[in-house]
């Protein structure tokens, strides 16, 4: 049974947004936030009544900022604004993604910095609670506010365009009628408030960061399993070393891996003659930790975005003034996502190297490519091409794209960030990395089976059992695509993470 998230404009977390988007929690509006919205709407109209030129209210937008909008044209102008900005192209957002976007924009509207009519704010709430999800194109925004995409939300709110409702794509007018909602009648500045924000980037970005956190814990689990498989050195996990060089992400990763190995025989082995493993094993927690640190930085900046106003102009209701601004610029956290993508490319690369090492008999002492019978089975030789080809894709996706933009709108808009693309490619990196980690996990489980007498740690035992529940030991050659897909599903669904941590908690 779903719950409810209260939105106040100032305290939305990534976890709460995931509840709204992924678990379909309903939303309620904090009374103090509703009061801010109502006050801001009154102040905006008071300022306009004084004859103050206001962008998007009594003046046009973009290069048309010099055109006056008369009061008898307010509704038509705002409707035309929605129409003219609806220029996104497929693919369309999933229902979960659409919910994330709606929630992100609703929360920033509750700050009372737009002057939007309270009915607009209520419509965002009603869409989420009724399960009306606009068909939202994901491409078309250059990141200087997601205007070409968010306008499709406006279309649905005025009863035009299509939405997904009760599992089917239907005309927005039908969904509104069936949900007992009336189409919005747009007033001055309402159209601008709907189209001009970074809610597409921010909402999807929050989902990506939530997934990245789960991915990195999963990467630690798979690494720990590979360390068990090679009977590796655990000295690089020594807590004292991380006190001397206190990078938070690396220390967190090492602590988690130590907990996964606890209770097994690996910490008891004498590896003094071995001294050191290759860097793909020895430095894993530092590399994973660097990605954790990048994630923490991106998370910090995105939370500012989710709980602040990115409106232009920015209404300061308490000060009775409105300020033209560039608060829609998201360079700060866009760069953080670029950094995260690069960090994840390192996680990908060392996972590939660990899998290659696991198939190398000179390193493991096991049969070549982890064959159960070298005389009759090839095993994991060719699969190396699959995971390294995905790593090449990740390397390409990790290249920065935020600095590649055009000067638009009569040279008024001569800076952008391509933020939706940055977010989207980070999500694609994560998806490919789940595949790569899946193939490493297959290698690790096979190596453990070939060694036979291995007492696994409390976490690695659970991870091994989870893998073997979907893919049996490779006792003879079989086609591997179904195995890869099964383990990928286990990892990408967070089931491996849940079962590993759940099993550990149950044994404490």
ZAMARNU-950551 format. One record per residue (C-alpha): residue number from 1; x, y, z; residue in one letter. Coordinates in Angstrom, 3 decimals. Layout:
<nodes>
<NUM <X Y Z> 'A'>
...
</nodes>
This chain:
<nodes>
<1 <0.000 0.000 0.000> 'X'>
<2 <1.487 3.298 -1.038> 'X'>
<3 <2.069 6.118 1.394> 'X'>
<4 <2.139 9.876 1.171> 'X'>
<5 <4.945 12.403 0.845> 'X'>
<6 <4.393 15.923 2.136> 'X'>
<7 <5.979 18.587 -0.053> 'X'>
<8 <6.942 21.992 1.322> 'X'>
<9 <9.361 23.301 -1.312> 'X'>
<10 <12.364 23.052 0.971> 'X'>
<11 <12.983 19.514 2.176> 'X'>
<12 <12.482 17.118 -0.741> 'X'>
<13 <15.012 14.279 -0.659> 'X'>
<14 <16.050 11.955 -3.439> 'X'>
<15 <14.580 9.070 -1.460> 'X'>
<16 <11.210 10.837 -1.148> 'X'>
<17 <11.191 11.656 -4.850> 'X'>
<18 <11.863 7.992 -5.592> 'X'>
<19 <8.899 7.058 -3.407> 'X'>
<20 <6.676 9.359 -5.435> 'X'>
<21 <8.076 8.265 -8.788> 'X'>
<22 <8.865 4.577 -8.367> 'X'>
<23 <6.460 3.501 -5.618> 'X'>
<24 <3.650 5.856 -6.610> 'X'>
<25 <3.291 7.543 -3.263> 'X'>
<26 <0.701 10.294 -3.269> 'X'>
<27 <1.618 13.858 -2.365> 'X'>
<28 <0.121 16.399 -0.029> 'X'>
<29 <1.019 20.066 0.156> 'X'>
<30 <2.260 21.631 3.366> 'X'>
<31 <-0.146 24.403 4.471> 'X'>
<32 <2.662 26.927 4.879> 'X'>
<33 <3.792 26.227 1.305> 'X'>
<34 <0.264 26.714 -0.026> 'X'>
<35 <0.127 30.043 1.845> 'X'>
<36 <3.372 31.110 0.149> 'X'>
<37 <1.960 30.282 -3.270> 'X'>
<38 <-1.222 32.248 -2.592> 'X'>
<39 <0.676 35.266 -1.257> 'X'>
<40 <3.086 35.245 -4.211> 'X'>
<41 <0.183 35.197 -6.677> 'X'>
<42 <-1.347 38.272 -5.054> 'X'>
<43 <1.979 40.116 -4.941> 'X'>
<44 <2.642 39.404 -8.610> 'X'>
<45 <-0.671 40.913 -9.652> 'X'>
<46 <-0.107 43.907 -7.373> 'X'>
<47 <3.240 44.583 -9.053> 'X'>
<48 <1.709 44.233 -12.513> 'X'>
<49 <-1.084 46.623 -11.549> 'X'>
<50 <1.584 49.265 -10.880> 'X'>
<51 <2.651 49.046 -14.518> 'X'>
<52 <5.946 47.256 -13.805> 'X'>
<53 <7.129 45.338 -16.899> 'X'>
<54 <7.179 41.664 -15.946> 'X'>
<55 <8.734 39.018 -18.163> 'X'>
<56 <6.169 36.393 -19.099> 'X'>
<57 <3.286 38.336 -17.543> 'X'>
<58 <2.751 41.593 -19.405> 'X'>
<59 <5.820 41.144 -21.616> 'X'>
<60 <6.835 38.369 -23.993> 'X'>
<61 <9.576 35.824 -23.418> 'X'>
<62 <12.955 35.181 -24.991> 'X'>
<63 <13.858 37.691 -27.670> 'X'>
<64 <10.218 38.803 -27.559> 'X'>
<65 <10.767 40.341 -24.137> 'X'>
<66 <10.145 43.744 -25.692> 'X'>
<67 <6.575 42.892 -26.768> 'X'>
<68 <3.772 44.028 -24.522> 'X'>
<69 <1.011 41.556 -23.659> 'X'>
<70 <-2.359 43.167 -23.087> 'X'>
<71 <-4.725 41.886 -20.411> 'X'>
<72 <-7.356 40.798 -22.931> 'X'>
<73 <-4.788 38.496 -24.531> 'X'>
<74 <-3.468 36.823 -21.337> 'X'>
<75 <-5.197 33.464 -21.749> 'X'>
<76 <-4.526 33.198 -25.479> 'X'>
<77 <-0.916 34.252 -25.014> 'X'>
<78 <-0.251 31.628 -22.317> 'X'>
<79 <-1.971 28.969 -24.390> 'X'>
<80 <0.142 29.969 -27.408> 'X'>
<81 <3.219 29.816 -25.200> 'X'>
<82 <2.412 26.208 -24.380> 'X'>
<83 <1.734 25.376 -28.040> 'X'>
<84 <4.845 27.047 -29.435> 'X'>
<85 <7.140 25.467 -26.875> 'X'>
<86 <5.804 21.939 -27.338> 'X'>
<87 <8.583 20.734 -29.574> 'X'>
<88 <10.067 17.694 -27.852> 'X'>
<89 <10.681 14.423 -29.661> 'X'>
<90 <10.673 10.761 -28.709> 'X'>
<91 <11.402 8.618 -26.877> 'X'>
<92 <8.772 9.431 -24.294> 'X'>
<93 <9.355 9.270 -20.577> 'X'>
<94 <8.151 6.259 -18.652> 'X'>
<95 <5.382 6.813 -16.138> 'X'>
<96 <7.982 6.716 -13.365> 'X'>
<97 <10.075 9.354 -15.098> 'X'>
<98 <7.040 11.557 -15.713> 'X'>
<99 <6.162 11.348 -12.023> 'X'>
<100 <9.686 12.372 -11.066> 'X'>
<101 <9.458 15.424 -13.323> 'X'>
<102 <6.040 16.417 -11.972> 'X'>
<103 <7.224 16.068 -8.383> 'X'>
<104 <10.401 18.046 -9.001> 'X'>
<105 <8.519 20.979 -10.485> 'X'>
<106 <5.736 20.878 -7.923> 'X'>
<107 <8.231 21.160 -5.092> 'X'>
<108 <9.973 24.211 -6.540> 'X'>
<109 <6.632 25.894 -7.257> 'X'>
<110 <5.837 25.613 -3.549> 'X'>
<111 <8.606 28.095 -2.756> 'X'>
<112 <6.299 30.859 -3.967> 'X'>
<113 <8.831 32.432 -6.308> 'X'>
<114 <6.783 32.244 -9.518> 'X'>
<115 <3.531 34.021 -8.705> 'X'>
<116 <1.702 31.193 -10.445> 'X'>
<117 <-2.013 30.733 -9.843> 'X'>
<118 <-2.593 28.240 -7.001> 'X'>
<119 <-4.744 26.146 -9.351> 'X'>
<120 <-1.640 25.342 -11.389> 'X'>
<121 <0.140 24.033 -8.298> 'X'>
<122 <-2.906 21.973 -7.383> 'X'>
<123 <-2.987 20.467 -10.865> 'X'>
<124 <0.539 19.067 -10.429> 'X'>
<125 <-0.622 17.484 -7.171> 'X'>
<126 <-3.802 16.165 -8.767> 'X'>
<127 <-1.929 14.665 -11.720> 'X'>
<128 <0.351 12.749 -9.343> 'X'>
<129 <-2.422 11.580 -7.054> 'X'>
<130 <-4.771 10.592 -9.879> 'X'>
<131 <-2.005 8.841 -11.833> 'X'>
<132 <-2.277 11.116 -14.871> 'X'>
<133 <1.114 11.061 -16.539> 'X'>
<134 <1.693 13.328 -19.563> 'X'>
<135 <3.323 11.731 -22.586> 'X'>
<136 <6.571 13.580 -22.118> 'X'>
<137 <9.240 13.590 -24.858> 'X'>
<138 <12.730 13.200 -23.444> 'X'>
<139 <14.640 14.998 -26.194> 'X'>
<140 <14.617 18.604 -27.293> 'X'>
<141 <15.964 20.533 -24.309> 'X'>
<142 <19.435 22.086 -24.397> 'X'>
<143 <19.419 22.552 -20.631> 'X'>
<144 <18.768 26.288 -20.371> 'X'>
<145 <15.449 25.365 -18.737> 'X'>
<146 <13.699 22.362 -20.256> 'X'>
<147 <11.136 24.457 -22.116> 'X'>
<148 <10.577 22.315 -25.201> 'X'>
<149 <9.718 19.287 -23.080> 'X'>
<150 <7.938 20.606 -19.990> 'X'>
<151 <5.449 22.376 -22.237> 'X'>
<152 <3.926 18.961 -22.929> 'X'>
<153 <2.859 18.907 -19.276> 'X'>
<154 <1.101 22.200 -19.943> 'X'>
<155 <-0.664 20.661 -22.927> 'X'>
<156 <-2.069 17.910 -20.742> 'X'>
<157 <-3.141 20.359 -18.067> 'X'>
<158 <-5.226 22.375 -20.528> 'X'>
<159 <-6.754 19.158 -21.803> 'X'>
<160 <-4.701 18.650 -24.955> 'X'>
<161 <-2.101 16.137 -26.023> 'X'>
<162 <-1.908 12.614 -24.635> 'X'>
<163 <-1.340 11.120 -21.210> 'X'>
<164 <-0.864 7.659 -19.757> 'X'>
<165 <-3.791 6.916 -17.475> 'X'>
<166 <-4.658 3.585 -15.895> 'X'>
<167 <-2.126 1.811 -18.079> 'X'>
<168 <-3.282 3.212 -21.431> 'X'>
<169 <-2.327 6.169 -23.599> 'X'>
<170 <-5.421 8.355 -23.914> 'X'>
<171 <-6.247 11.962 -24.817> 'X'>
<172 <-5.604 14.246 -21.862> 'X'>
<173 <-9.187 15.526 -22.051> 'X'>
<174 <-10.504 11.996 -21.460> 'X'>
<175 <-8.217 11.383 -18.499> 'X'>
<176 <-9.163 14.681 -16.885> 'X'>
<177 <-12.848 13.917 -17.296> 'X'>
<178 <-12.522 10.415 -15.876> 'X'>
<179 <-10.509 11.723 -12.922> 'X'>
<180 <-13.051 14.449 -12.228> 'X'>
<181 <-10.679 17.291 -13.053> 'X'>
<182 <-11.345 20.385 -15.140> 'X'>
<183 <-8.773 21.623 -17.678> 'X'>
<184 <-6.727 24.594 -16.532> 'X'>
<185 <-7.629 28.055 -17.661> 'X'>
<186 <-4.270 29.757 -17.931> 'X'>
<187 <-3.703 33.205 -16.492> 'X'>
<188 <-0.781 35.608 -16.857> 'X'>
<189 <2.633 34.006 -16.275> 'X'>
<190 <1.082 30.555 -15.746> 'X'>
<191 <2.391 29.324 -19.099> 'X'>
<192 <5.921 30.482 -18.345> 'X'>
<193 <5.837 28.852 -14.915> 'X'>
<194 <4.900 25.533 -16.482> 'X'>
<195 <7.421 25.507 -19.330> 'X'>
<196 <10.399 27.279 -17.777> 'X'>
<197 <12.219 25.188 -15.200> 'X'>
<198 <14.780 22.401 -15.125> 'X'>
<199 <12.322 19.858 -13.739> 'X'>
<200 <12.986 17.346 -16.527> 'X'>
<201 <16.705 17.325 -15.797> 'X'>
<202 <16.306 17.490 -12.032> 'X'>
<203 <13.584 14.868 -11.730> 'X'>
<204 <15.392 12.380 -13.944> 'X'>
<205 <18.685 13.328 -12.325> 'X'>
<206 <17.334 12.367 -8.921> 'X'>
<207 <16.340 8.954 -10.243> 'X'>
<208 <19.807 8.506 -11.740> 'X'>
<209 <21.550 9.394 -8.480> 'X'>
<210 <19.369 6.984 -6.548> 'X'>
<211 <20.286 4.232 -9.004> 'X'>
<212 <23.967 5.188 -8.922> 'X'>
<213 <24.044 4.711 -5.154> 'X'>
<214 <22.627 1.208 -5.493> 'X'>
<215 <24.996 0.427 -8.368> 'X'>
<216 <28.079 1.330 -6.343> 'X'>
<217 <27.054 -0.878 -3.444> 'X'>
<218 <26.442 -3.643 -5.959> 'X'>
<219 <29.911 -3.050 -7.422> 'X'>
<220 <31.401 -3.498 -3.946> 'X'>
<221 <29.537 -6.794 -3.543> 'X'>
<222 <30.746 -8.123 -6.887> 'X'>
<223 <34.313 -7.050 -6.113> 'X'>
<224 <34.171 -8.824 -2.758> 'X'>
<225 <32.986 -11.978 -4.509> 'X'>
<226 <35.879 -11.716 -6.994> 'X'>
<227 <38.302 -11.236 -4.105> 'X'>
<228 <36.987 -14.471 -2.598> 'X'>
<229 <37.363 -16.146 -5.994> 'X'>
<230 <41.071 -15.356 -6.324> 'X'>
<231 <41.789 -15.842 -2.613> 'X'>
<232 <43.096 -12.298 -2.727> 'X'>
<233 <44.987 -10.068 -0.356> 'X'>
<234 <42.768 -8.160 2.068> 'X'>
<235 <45.488 -5.869 3.399> 'X'>
<236 <44.295 -3.028 1.091> 'X'>
<237 <41.062 -3.105 3.108> 'X'>
<238 <42.810 -2.386 6.408> 'X'>
<239 <40.911 0.370 8.208> 'X'>
<240 <44.134 1.959 9.451> 'X'>
<241 <45.239 2.739 5.896> 'X'>
<242 <42.069 4.746 5.331> 'X'>
<243 <42.587 6.705 8.523> 'X'>
<244 <45.925 7.833 7.145> 'X'>
<245 <44.327 8.911 3.859> 'X'>
<246 <40.766 9.768 4.804> 'X'>
<247 <38.829 9.933 1.568> 'X'>
<248 <35.278 9.276 2.663> 'X'>
<249 <34.115 7.296 -0.362> 'X'>
<250 <37.081 4.911 -0.305> 'X'>
<251 <36.702 4.340 3.436> 'X'>
<252 <32.974 3.608 3.019> 'X'>
<253 <33.657 1.153 0.214> 'X'>
<254 <36.377 -0.654 2.169> 'X'>
<255 <34.206 -0.856 5.281> 'X'>
<256 <31.377 -2.390 3.283> 'X'>
<257 <33.676 -4.942 1.642> 'X'>
<258 <35.131 -5.893 5.039> 'X'>
<259 <31.612 -6.523 6.318> 'X'>
<260 <30.864 -8.705 3.290> 'X'>
<261 <33.965 -10.842 3.900> 'X'>
<262 <33.512 -11.139 7.670> 'X'>
<263 <32.923 -14.670 8.866> 'X'>
<264 <34.627 -16.295 5.913> 'X'>
<265 <38.061 -17.854 5.660> 'X'>
<266 <39.607 -15.145 3.473> 'X'>
<267 <40.512 -12.852 6.403> 'X'>
<268 <42.249 -15.833 8.034> 'X'>
<269 <44.477 -16.715 5.065> 'X'>
<270 <48.179 -15.969 5.159> 'X'>
<271 <48.855 -13.982 1.990> 'X'>
<272 <52.239 -12.651 3.076> 'X'>
<273 <54.012 -14.484 0.284> 'X'>
<274 <51.594 -13.083 -2.268> 'X'>
<275 <52.109 -9.519 -0.973> 'X'>
<276 <49.945 -7.687 -3.522> 'X'>
<277 <47.232 -8.296 -6.086> 'X'>
<278 <46.901 -6.405 -9.397> 'X'>
<279 <45.558 -2.893 -9.090> 'X'>
<280 <42.139 -3.863 -10.409> 'X'>
<281 <41.747 -5.716 -7.102> 'X'>
<282 <44.066 -3.739 -4.847> 'X'>
<283 <42.648 -0.321 -5.786> 'X'>
<284 <39.015 -1.309 -6.181> 'X'>
<285 <37.783 0.438 -3.045> 'X'>
<286 <39.653 3.601 -3.985> 'X'>
<287 <38.140 3.600 -7.462> 'X'>
<288 <34.672 2.749 -6.188> 'X'>
<289 <35.238 5.330 -3.478> 'X'>
<290 <36.061 8.019 -6.006> 'X'>
<291 <32.722 7.307 -7.653> 'X'>
<292 <31.039 7.466 -4.243> 'X'>
<293 <32.635 10.879 -3.639> 'X'>
<294 <31.513 12.086 -7.073> 'X'>
<295 <28.024 10.847 -6.312> 'X'>
<296 <27.976 12.643 -2.962> 'X'>
<297 <28.984 15.895 -4.652> 'X'>
<298 <26.327 15.542 -7.358> 'X'>
<299 <23.735 14.658 -4.738> 'X'>
<300 <24.576 17.735 -2.649> 'X'>
<301 <24.152 20.086 -5.604> 'X'>
<302 <21.039 18.402 -6.960> 'X'>
<303 <19.319 18.718 -3.591> 'X'>
<304 <19.857 22.465 -3.861> 'X'>
<305 <18.191 22.364 -7.270> 'X'>
<306 <15.219 20.357 -6.003> 'X'>
<307 <14.616 22.694 -3.086> 'X'>
<308 <15.174 26.126 -4.596> 'X'>
<309 <13.697 28.331 -7.291> 'X'>
<310 <15.002 28.186 -10.845> 'X'>
<311 <12.425 30.695 -12.078> 'X'>
<312 <13.113 33.705 -14.246> 'X'>
<313 <12.020 36.231 -13.198> 'X'>
<314 <12.268 35.382 -9.520> 'X'>
<315 <9.481 36.765 -7.362> 'X'>
<316 <10.518 37.953 -3.897> 'X'>
<317 <7.077 38.213 -2.348> 'X'>
<318 <8.228 39.330 1.091> 'X'>
<319 <10.195 42.175 -0.489> 'X'>
<320 <7.392 43.095 -2.905> 'X'>
<321 <9.658 42.900 -5.944> 'X'>
<322 <10.432 40.694 -8.915> 'X'>
<323 <13.974 40.127 -10.155> 'X'>
<324 <15.039 38.993 -13.641> 'X'>
<325 <17.548 36.222 -13.000> 'X'>
<326 <19.531 33.364 -14.442> 'X'>
<327 <18.570 30.913 -11.712> 'X'>
<328 <17.675 28.412 -14.413> 'X'>
<329 <21.381 27.923 -15.121> 'X'>
<330 <22.396 24.454 -13.898> 'X'>
<331 <26.063 24.380 -14.857> 'X'>
<332 <27.091 23.559 -11.281> 'X'>
<333 <25.311 20.260 -10.940> 'X'>
<334 <25.554 19.389 -14.638> 'X'>
<335 <29.330 19.314 -14.247> 'X'>
<336 <28.901 17.111 -11.193> 'X'>
<337 <27.024 14.588 -13.346> 'X'>
<338 <29.774 14.745 -15.962> 'X'>
<339 <32.286 13.949 -13.230> 'X'>
<340 <30.152 11.072 -11.985> 'X'>
<341 <30.047 9.600 -15.485> 'X'>
<342 <33.834 9.695 -15.714> 'X'>
<343 <34.133 8.117 -12.268> 'X'>
<344 <31.779 5.318 -13.292> 'X'>
<345 <33.885 4.671 -16.387> 'X'>
<346 <36.753 3.811 -14.026> 'X'>
<347 <34.495 1.413 -12.125> 'X'>
<348 <33.654 -0.208 -15.455> 'X'>
<349 <37.253 -0.536 -16.569> 'X'>
<350 <38.545 -2.243 -13.434> 'X'>
<351 <35.569 -4.612 -13.393> 'X'>
<352 <36.532 -5.701 -16.905> 'X'>
<353 <40.130 -6.210 -15.857> 'X'>
<354 <39.085 -8.277 -12.854> 'X'>
<355 <36.950 -10.509 -15.079> 'X'>
<356 <39.866 -10.943 -17.491> 'X'>
<357 <42.170 -11.821 -14.587> 'X'>
<358 <39.633 -14.364 -13.318> 'X'>
<359 <39.901 -16.169 -16.654> 'X'>
<360 <43.723 -16.188 -16.645> 'X'>
<361 <45.196 -19.460 -15.294> 'X'>
<362 <48.630 -17.981 -14.618> 'X'>
<363 <46.960 -15.642 -12.144> 'X'>
<364 <44.252 -17.817 -10.597> 'X'>
<365 <45.736 -21.305 -10.793> 'X'>
<366 <42.397 -22.383 -12.231> 'X'>
<367 <41.648 -23.690 -15.732> 'X'>
<368 <41.749 -21.224 -18.626> 'X'>
<369 <38.552 -19.168 -18.929> 'X'>
<370 <37.272 -21.036 -15.847> 'X'>
<371 <36.497 -24.117 -17.884> 'X'>
<372 <35.031 -27.033 -15.905> 'X'>
<373 <36.910 -29.377 -18.270> 'X'>
<374 <39.646 -27.818 -20.450> 'X'>
<375 <39.557 -30.841 -22.755> 'X'>
<376 <35.922 -30.366 -23.701> 'X'>
<377 <34.638 -26.946 -22.631> 'X'>
<378 <35.648 -23.433 -23.787> 'X'>
<379 <33.704 -21.621 -21.007> 'X'>
<380 <34.256 -17.860 -20.537> 'X'>
<381 <36.659 -16.992 -23.330> 'X'>
<382 <34.517 -15.189 -25.866> 'X'>
<383 <32.428 -13.368 -23.263> 'X'>
<384 <35.406 -11.047 -22.784> 'X'>
<385 <34.455 -9.401 -26.053> 'X'>
<386 <30.981 -8.652 -24.748> 'X'>
<387 <31.977 -6.854 -21.584> 'X'>
<388 <34.872 -4.986 -23.155> 'X'>
<389 <32.617 -3.786 -25.968> 'X'>
<390 <30.248 -2.376 -23.333> 'X'>
<391 <33.174 -0.704 -21.614> 'X'>
<392 <34.008 1.008 -24.911> 'X'>
<393 <30.451 2.322 -25.009> 'X'>
<394 <30.806 3.599 -21.447> 'X'>
<395 <34.089 5.281 -22.314> 'X'>
<396 <32.344 7.070 -25.171> 'X'>
<397 <29.382 8.062 -22.988> 'X'>
<398 <31.682 9.423 -20.290> 'X'>
<399 <32.984 12.113 -22.636> 'X'>
<400 <31.706 15.544 -21.529> 'X'>
<401 <28.947 17.089 -23.623> 'X'>
<402 <27.879 20.006 -21.419> 'X'>
<403 <30.203 22.446 -23.186> 'X'>
<404 <28.772 21.760 -26.647> 'X'>
<405 <25.992 24.271 -27.368> 'X'>
<406 <24.759 26.864 -29.862> 'X'>
<407 <23.810 30.499 -29.456> 'X'>
<408 <20.039 30.682 -29.954> 'X'>
<409 <17.053 33.031 -29.942> 'X'>
<410 <18.687 35.923 -31.713> 'X'>
<411 <21.864 35.449 -29.672> 'X'>
<412 <19.969 36.147 -26.449> 'X'>
<413 <20.474 32.559 -25.311> 'X'>
<414 <24.169 32.067 -25.894> 'X'>
<415 <24.878 29.605 -23.102> 'X'>
<416 <23.482 26.147 -22.343> 'X'>
<417 <24.516 22.856 -20.723> 'X'>
<418 <22.750 20.004 -22.543> 'X'>
<419 <21.781 18.863 -19.061> 'X'>
<420 <19.056 16.344 -20.054> 'X'>
<421 <21.568 14.629 -22.316> 'X'>
<422 <24.160 14.597 -19.537> 'X'>
<423 <21.652 13.001 -17.179> 'X'>
<424 <20.477 10.562 -19.832> 'X'>
<425 <23.967 9.382 -20.739> 'X'>
<426 <24.816 8.910 -17.060> 'X'>
<427 <21.791 6.615 -16.816> 'X'>
<428 <23.030 4.716 -19.873> 'X'>
<429 <26.451 4.297 -18.273> 'X'>
<430 <24.816 2.814 -15.186> 'X'>
<431 <22.773 0.364 -17.252> 'X'>
<432 <25.807 -0.869 -19.178> 'X'>
<433 <27.809 -1.120 -15.991> 'X'>
<434 <25.198 -3.434 -14.498> 'X'>
<435 <25.827 -5.750 -17.456> 'X'>
<436 <29.596 -5.605 -16.957> 'X'>
<437 <29.310 -6.294 -13.226> 'X'>
<438 <26.959 -9.171 -14.044> 'X'>
<439 <29.612 -10.826 -16.186> 'X'>
<440 <32.255 -10.293 -13.514> 'X'>
<441 <29.892 -11.885 -10.994> 'X'>
<442 <29.449 -14.893 -13.277> 'X'>
<443 <33.225 -15.312 -13.398> 'X'>
<444 <33.570 -14.958 -9.639> 'X'>
<445 <30.864 -17.523 -8.881> 'X'>
<446 <32.366 -19.986 -11.376> 'X'>
<447 <35.842 -19.592 -9.865> 'X'>
<448 <34.468 -20.195 -6.386> 'X'>
<449 <32.787 -23.387 -7.594> 'X'>
<450 <36.011 -24.603 -9.213> 'X'>
<451 <37.910 -24.050 -5.960> 'X'>
<452 <35.305 -26.079 -4.041> 'X'>
<453 <36.655 -25.653 -0.477> 'X'>
<454 <35.927 -21.970 0.096> 'X'>
<455 <34.210 -20.649 3.229> 'X'>
<456 <32.594 -17.437 2.094> 'X'>
<457 <31.947 -14.366 4.176> 'X'>
<458 <28.530 -13.462 5.520> 'X'>
<459 <27.848 -11.105 2.610> 'X'>
<460 <29.617 -12.936 -0.190> 'X'>
<461 <27.813 -16.141 0.793> 'X'>
<462 <24.475 -14.409 0.271> 'X'>
<463 <25.637 -12.881 -3.015> 'X'>
<464 <26.903 -16.208 -4.302> 'X'>
<465 <23.607 -17.892 -3.412> 'X'>
<466 <21.640 -15.157 -5.178> 'X'>
<467 <23.671 -15.592 -8.360> 'X'>
<468 <23.358 -19.341 -8.290> 'X'>
<469 <19.597 -19.006 -7.826> 'X'>
<470 <19.330 -17.572 -11.342> 'X'>
<471 <22.327 -19.156 -13.108> 'X'>
<472 <23.662 -22.658 -12.377> 'X'>
<473 <27.328 -23.544 -12.370> 'X'>
<474 <28.813 -23.836 -15.858> 'X'>
<475 <29.433 -27.593 -16.007> 'X'>
<476 <29.548 -27.700 -19.805> 'X'>
<477 <29.362 -25.141 -22.594> 'X'>
<478 <25.979 -23.541 -23.177> 'X'>
<479 <24.926 -20.330 -24.858> 'X'>
<480 <25.580 -17.530 -22.413> 'X'>
<481 <23.226 -14.730 -23.387> 'X'>
<482 <20.410 -16.007 -21.117> 'X'>
<483 <22.886 -16.286 -18.224> 'X'>
<484 <24.096 -12.728 -18.755> 'X'>
<485 <20.535 -11.454 -18.913> 'X'>
<486 <19.483 -13.338 -15.788> 'X'>
<487 <22.339 -11.990 -13.680> 'X'>
<488 <21.861 -8.508 -15.136> 'X'>
<489 <18.225 -8.605 -14.040> 'X'>
<490 <19.309 -9.733 -10.572> 'X'>
<491 <21.690 -6.792 -10.253> 'X'>
<492 <19.720 -4.071 -12.045> 'X'>
<493 <16.571 -4.822 -10.041> 'X'>
<494 <18.604 -4.341 -6.822> 'X'>
<495 <17.652 -7.901 -5.853> 'X'>
<496 <21.297 -8.913 -5.364> 'X'>
<497 <21.817 -5.883 -3.126> 'X'>
<498 <18.633 -6.540 -1.139> 'X'>
<499 <19.343 -10.231 -0.629> 'X'>
<500 <22.955 -9.665 0.327> 'X'>
<501 <22.278 -6.926 2.856> 'X'>
<502 <19.100 -8.595 4.068> 'X'>
<503 <20.915 -11.854 4.699> 'X'>
<504 <23.691 -10.083 6.548> 'X'>
<505 <21.205 -8.241 8.748> 'X'>
<506 <19.362 -11.464 9.548> 'X'>
<507 <22.608 -13.105 10.695> 'X'>
<508 <23.692 -10.288 12.990> 'X'>
</nodes>
